[in-house]
Amino acid sequence: MSKKILVWFRNDLRLHDNEMLIEAIAKSDAILPVYILDPRLFGETKYGTLKTGNIRAQFILESVSGLRYSLKQIGGNLLIAQGNPEEIIPQLVQEYEITEVYHHREVAREETHVSTLVENALWKLRVNLKHFIGHTLYNKEDLPFPIKDIPDAFNQFKKKIERDSIIKPCFLAPDRVNVAEVIDWGSLPTLAQLNLSPQEKDERSDFQFTGGEADGLSHLQKVIVAMQQAASAKNLILASKLSAWLAMGCLSPRKVYWEIKKMEGFPNTKAMFNHILLGLLWRDYYRFMFKKYGNRFFHPNGFGSQGLVDVENEQENFAKWKNGQTGFVVVDAVMTELNQTGFVSNIARQTAALYLINNLEVSWVFGAAYFEEKLIDYNPASNWGNWANVAGVGNDQKSKSVFDLDKNIKSLDPKGNYALTWAS
């Protein structure tokens, strides 16, 4: 009997640096690549927000379509289904006589819960669900400490792993794949079928995100070219805007690292290199913190105690903040840009968060849930970890006092141009 492996894609929508895919191809006669649109990812939260808003949903659909196209280029295809993975995957296993299922391990509660449900369902069929690690720059097994001993302070974490760990080379993308014989590979739903409406491009935005591995790799090369051009301007920091492709796994963090590392020989690129590397390290840090502490990041009091919450006016204040109608012009500008484009800078995110928590006295979890809906580059660990940190209930309690709204505003909008551009 031939060996068939089902490759369950989730937030790893790429061919390059994908150990799961490489191993599945090597250890099977044929693979069945599968992507499942889980309705739970498009439902409402207890905060009255959506799990996935229209801008990120569009990016996801483009990324899945891109993966299907890439697989077709090497002789394969991607089976696209809608429903609960714990129901669909066992059905596919039986229908196609699958011997094993591969997937990438996640760290947040909803994602890991789905994995557990799938694993339990497969266990009844005596089929193994094999877990892979492929979302971080540093592999868990290469860290200089076990997960339970990871330093809570980011600077200690950074110092130790940069000194004592290695970043592995990327796996090459496969150039050929054999897939199972499938009559109907399924089709992607439209936004309308997901009960969402397309977002019109806002002319004030100078950037357009398009999902998919090809676009992610293309944008990475543009960042590198920009670094070369900026080499003459000493210590210029450019916004790389790679995070959306990293969040969906269209880009591997190791690919980003090794590509920008090639720039080391160019003069004056060190600041930009360090800036991008710092972003990758923060991604790793929060993922590992979620691994270490489980779901405490989702609790309003987290690792401390959140400040004052104006319960009586909370919903009204939250609505004003969401809609960019607080009357505080810089914060309103941030929220308008977020609502229109799905992306704002890190300093803008902090500014909006500080205002919601400290000035409007709304519980930070409402803000985190709204960012989950709106951000095109949302991933649970970075989003909820950052919000908890700003709210002073993160795992590193020594960092509670580092955030300053006035200082942030001066950094974000020193001349008032930003507020002027995004005034709704």
VOGU-3710 file (C-alpha; in Angstrom, 3 decimals, decimal comma):
1> mskkilvwfr> 0,000/0,000/0,000  1,336/3,446/-0,896  2,038/5,901/1,901  0,027/9,130/1,762  0,570/12,071/4,123  -1,987/14,812/4,603  -0,246/18,191/4,955  -2,518/20,524/6,915  -1,588/24,128/6,159  -2,587/26,816/8,663
11> ndlrlhdnem> -0,348/29,862/9,213  2,486/28,474/7,099  1,369/29,302/3,553  4,672/28,883/1,732  6,905/26,396/-0,055  10,268/27,866/1,050  11,731/26,944/4,445  8,881/24,553/5,191  10,276/21,488/6,946  6,796/19,966/7,298
21> lieaiaksda> 6,292/19,982/3,526  9,819/18,778/2,714  9,546/15,852/5,130  6,073/14,914/3,917  7,309/14,766/0,328  10,389/12,755/1,335  8,500/10,211/3,446  5,480/9,544/1,235  4,494/8,334/-2,200  1,976/11,171/-2,431
31> ilpvyildpr> 0,816/14,036/-0,236  -2,583/15,641/0,186  -2,082/19,392/0,823  -5,129/20,817/2,638  -6,268/24,249/3,794  -9,455/24,541/5,855  -11,389/27,752/6,385  -12,628/27,293/9,945  -15,882/29,238/10,551  -14,736/29,924/14,121
41> lfgetkygtl> -12,076/32,235/12,668  -14,788/34,442/11,196  -17,253/34,582/14,087  -17,857/37,166/16,809  -15,948/37,439/20,070  -17,342/38,063/23,540  -16,103/41,640/23,176  -18,494/42,367/20,314  -15,681/42,323/17,751  -15,004/39,966/14,853
51> ktgniraqfi> -12,284/37,323/15,003  -11,189/38,310/11,492  -12,142/41,542/9,752  -12,453/42,107/6,019  -8,916/43,388/5,363  -7,129/40,414/6,926  -9,704/38,004/5,482  -8,870/39,309/2,010  -5,148/38,860/2,738  -5,783/35,280/3,928
61> lesvsglrys> -7,743/34,412/0,776  -4,966/35,861/-1,405  -2,352/33,905/0,563  -4,234/30,598/0,196  -4,730/31,266/-3,505  -1,000/31,986/-3,803  -0,123/28,683/-2,122  -2,414/26,781/-4,474  -0,770/28,474/-7,473  2,742/27,667/-6,148
71> lkqiggnlli> 1,822/23,994/-5,627  0,340/23,796/-9,129  3,622/25,141/-10,550  5,429/22,062/-9,205  2,798/19,512/-10,231  0,530/19,657/-7,187  -2,598/21,362/-5,924  -4,241/22,458/-2,678  -7,499/21,012/-1,399  -9,596/23,866/0,007
81> aqgnpeeiip> -12,465/23,075/2,390  -14,746/24,976/4,748  -15,754/23,646/8,152  -14,259/22,376/11,393  -10,826/20,739/10,903  -11,616/18,085/13,540  -14,489/16,891/11,330  -12,996/17,427/7,864  -9,512/15,965/8,423  -10,712/12,537/9,712
91> qlvqeyeite> -13,096/12,350/6,723  -10,222/13,060/4,320  -8,012/10,544/6,125  -10,572/7,800/5,538  -11,490/8,865/2,016  -7,895/9,031/0,756  -6,405/6,285/2,967  -4,005/8,700/4,635  -1,308/7,148/6,830  -0,207/10,275/8,742
101> vyhhrevare> -1,134/13,970/9,141  1,466/16,753/9,423  0,925/20,264/10,747  2,704/23,182/12,429  2,270/23,584/16,154  0,579/26,762/17,419  0,821/28,369/20,878  -2,440/30,241/21,673  -5,446/28,562/23,262  -7,951/28,513/20,393
111> ethvstlven> -5,396/27,275/17,860  -3,986/24,600/20,177  -7,515/23,513/21,131  -8,315/22,841/17,467  -5,094/20,816/17,175  -6,126/18,757/20,207  -9,581/18,100/18,738  -7,992/16,952/15,467  -5,463/14,787/17,311  -8,194/13,133/19,381
121> alwklrvnlk> -10,305/12,429/16,290  -7,300/10,954/14,470  -6,372/8,862/17,492  -9,670/7,000/17,107  -8,617/6,164/13,549  -5,130/5,153/14,753  -3,537/7,861/12,636  -0,772/10,070/14,022  -0,799/13,894/13,957  2,840/14,953/13,682
131> hfightlynk> 3,726/18,420/14,990  6,339/20,663/13,391  7,902/23,926/14,555  8,306/26,551/11,861  7,071/29,955/13,022  10,123/31,293/14,855  13,589/32,544/14,005  15,144/30,314/16,671  13,966/26,731/17,041  12,787/25,782/20,515
141> edlpfpikdi> 15,336/22,983/20,757  18,178/25,414/19,952  17,435/27,790/22,845  20,073/27,901/25,604  17,381/27,188/28,224  14,226/25,079/28,564  10,919/26,902/27,952  10,159/27,099/31,694  13,442/28,980/32,306  13,187/31,564/29,515
151> pdafnqfkkk> 13,975/34,997/31,005  10,863/37,154/31,439  12,781/40,324/30,579  13,080/40,733/26,802  16,602/42,210/26,970  17,896/39,192/28,921  16,173/36,832/26,487  17,726/38,691/23,516  21,198/38,801/25,040  21,291/35,108/25,905
161> ierdsiikpc> 19,927/33,717/22,648  22,082/35,992/20,484  25,120/34,824/22,438  24,351/31,126/22,824  21,980/30,062/20,002  22,222/29,582/16,273  19,797/30,466/13,500  19,492/27,488/11,192  19,662/27,741/7,400  16,424/27,639/5,423
171> flapdrvnva> 14,997/24,508/3,834  14,895/24,846/0,072  11,507/24,975/-1,606  10,587/21,685/-3,333  10,702/21,686/-7,132  8,377/18,701/-7,610  5,502/17,168/-5,672  3,251/14,121/-6,106  -0,259/14,625/-4,803  -3,143/12,262/-4,196
181> evidwgslpt> -5,747/11,892/-6,938  -8,600/14,222/-6,070  -11,715/14,816/-8,156  -12,763/18,116/-6,560  -10,025/20,292/-5,034  -12,598/22,817/-3,784  -12,737/26,557/-4,302  -12,021/29,606/-2,196  -15,055/31,463/-0,880  -15,532/35,140/-1,655
191> laqlnlspqe> -15,536/37,785/1,057  -19,308/38,036/0,611  -19,641/34,305/1,363  -17,771/35,006/4,610  -20,295/37,802/5,337  -17,648/40,465/4,780  -17,386/43,392/2,358  -14,308/44,376/0,333  -12,333/47,349/1,639  -11,811/50,167/-0,822
201> kdersdfqft> -8,243/51,423/-1,065  -7,725/54,640/0,854  -5,788/57,143/-1,242  -3,968/58,395/1,861  -2,201/55,050/2,171  1,101/54,729/0,338  1,204/50,946/0,625  -0,909/48,024/-0,528  -0,616/44,570/1,047  -1,296/41,595/-1,234
211> ggeadglshl> -1,243/38,139/0,340  0,847/35,197/-0,812  4,382/33,831/-0,795  5,332/35,417/-4,137  4,276/38,875/-2,963  6,021/38,375/0,387  9,304/37,387/-1,280  8,951/40,256/-3,741  8,403/42,745/-0,921  11,414/41,348/0,973
221> qkvivamqqa> 13,576/42,069/-2,088  12,168/45,622/-2,238  13,151/46,103/1,404  16,684/44,951/0,575  16,898/47,325/-2,404  15,638/50,145/-0,180  18,344/49,266/2,369  20,967/49,506/-0,375  19,627/52,865/-1,508  19,444/54,109/2,053
231> asaknlilas> 23,037/53,111/2,697  24,088/56,656/1,853  21,777/58,062/4,550  23,418/57,082/7,799  21,257/55,117/10,267  18,039/55,654/8,321  15,310/53,369/9,674  12,737/52,270/7,115  9,442/50,600/8,024  9,878/47,114/6,524
241> klsawlamgc> 6,160/46,173/6,659  7,022/42,463/6,432  4,807/41,505/9,382  1,629/40,543/7,481  3,465/37,950/5,374  5,266/36,690/8,485  1,949/36,358/10,350  0,426/34,124/7,652  3,662/32,218/7,153  3,976/33,435/3,551
251> lsprkvywei> 7,472/34,461/4,642  9,696/32,487/6,972  11,464/34,581/9,654  14,670/32,696/8,840  14,343/33,661/5,177  14,003/37,314/6,199  17,030/37,036/8,491  19,365/35,368/5,992  18,354/37,679/3,156  18,923/40,881/5,126
261> kkmegfpntk> 22,137/39,430/6,587  23,556/39,518/3,040  23,459/43,308/3,443  26,079/43,295/6,197  28,807/44,382/3,811  26,975/47,540/2,785  27,863/50,695/4,729  25,236/52,264/7,007  22,772/49,343/6,802  23,448/48,105/10,335
271> amfnhillgl> 20,663/50,195/11,930  18,070/48,851/9,494  19,342/45,281/9,904  19,112/45,613/13,703  15,636/47,139/13,431  14,274/44,187/11,405  16,102/41,658/13,593  14,630/43,271/16,711  11,121/42,805/15,278  11,833/39,120/14,597
281> lwrdyyrfmf> 13,166/38,641/18,128  10,058/40,226/19,684  7,924/37,798/17,636  9,957/34,871/19,001  9,859/36,230/22,544  6,077/36,459/22,702  5,607/33,046/21,106  7,926/31,498/23,678  6,205/33,436/26,493  2,878/31,949/25,380
291> kkygnrffhp> 4,540/28,543/25,398  5,866/29,187/28,902  2,751/30,695/30,503  -0,155/29,316/28,522  -3,163/31,586/28,387  -2,551/34,092/31,180  -2,070/36,754/28,498  -5,799/36,619/27,709  -6,874/37,430/31,285  -7,617/41,103/32,086
301> ngfgsqglvd> -5,339/41,029/35,154  -2,674/38,956/33,394  0,431/38,861/35,566  -0,529/41,836/37,756  -3,607/43,957/38,150  -5,026/46,212/35,471  -5,660/49,837/36,421  -8,934/51,700/36,749  -11,777/50,670/34,467  -14,698/53,053/34,013
311> veneqenfak> -17,298/50,287/33,790  -20,228/52,694/33,470  -18,846/54,432/30,354  -16,689/51,582/29,054  -18,788/50,622/26,030  -19,373/54,227/24,983  -15,680/55,094/25,290  -14,671/51,914/23,483  -17,030/52,778/20,588  -15,570/56,309/20,297
321> wkngqtgfvv> -12,041/54,897/20,264  -12,872/52,222/17,661  -14,437/54,770/15,343  -11,710/57,387/15,725  -14,074/59,802/17,467  -12,404/60,444/20,834  -11,631/64,077/19,996  -7,940/63,410/20,677  -6,643/64,061/17,193  -3,543/61,804/17,046
331> vdavmtelnq> -5,360/58,791/18,500  -8,287/59,358/16,128  -5,810/59,472/13,237  -4,300/56,135/14,314  -7,708/54,483/14,497  -8,785/55,907/11,145  -5,646/54,554/9,478  -6,134/51,176/11,169  -9,783/50,952/10,110  -9,012/51,963/6,533
341> tgfvsniarq> -5,829/49,960/5,890  -5,452/47,234/8,538  -1,972/48,454/9,417  -0,395/51,068/11,685  3,171/51,382/12,975  4,243/49,921/16,307  4,487/53,366/17,925  0,962/54,161/16,660  -0,349/50,925/18,194  1,206/51,790/21,542
351> taalylinnl> -0,199/55,334/21,406  -3,771/54,165/20,739  -3,448/51,485/23,430  -2,148/53,886/26,081  -4,971/56,321/25,405  -7,656/53,615/25,587  -6,292/52,181/28,839  -5,205/55,272/30,765  -7,335/58,122/29,417  -10,584/56,366/28,530
361> evswvfgaay> -10,225/53,746/31,300  -11,396/50,892/29,085  -10,124/47,390/29,864  -7,185/46,616/27,594  -8,708/43,297/26,481  -11,318/45,197/24,440  -8,538/46,969/22,579  -6,620/43,742/22,005  -9,779/42,094/20,635  -10,408/45,013/18,279
371> feeklidynp> -6,817/44,866/16,991  -7,364/41,130/16,457  -10,229/41,988/14,115  -8,516/44,819/12,288  -4,783/44,115/12,015  -3,651/42,580/8,749  -0,561/41,218/10,556  -2,410/39,839/13,601  -0,950/36,895/15,443  -2,182/35,983/18,940
381> asnwgnwanv> 1,128/35,992/20,803  2,433/39,350/19,558  -0,926/41,125/19,764  -2,079/39,973/23,201  1,473/39,971/24,571  2,056/43,573/23,480  -1,310/44,778/24,802  -0,731/43,111/28,178  2,699/44,731/28,281  1,322/48,229/27,574
391> agvgndqksk> -1,436/47,676/30,157  1,178/46,836/32,791  -0,059/43,259/33,243  2,561/41,530/31,089  4,901/38,835/32,328  7,804/41,300/32,724  6,430/43,456/35,537  9,619/45,570/35,618  8,669/47,131/32,264  5,418/48,634/33,603
401> svfdldknik> 6,610/52,233/33,601  8,368/52,423/30,223  5,365/53,720/28,245  4,675/57,444/28,004  1,820/58,811/25,872  3,295/62,298/25,381  6,676/60,887/24,404  4,988/58,500/21,961  3,014/61,306/20,317  6,169/63,382/19,825
411> sldpkgnyal> 7,817/60,382/18,190  4,782/59,439/16,071  3,774/62,903/14,904  6,424/65,537/15,708  5,081/68,099/13,207  1,394/67,198/13,197  1,465/65,897/9,610  0,268/62,426/10,544  -2,825/63,724/12,344  -3,515/66,065/9,438
421> twas> -3,287/63,225/6,886  -5,531/60,802/8,759  -8,052/63,229/10,213  -11,335/61,549/9,306
//
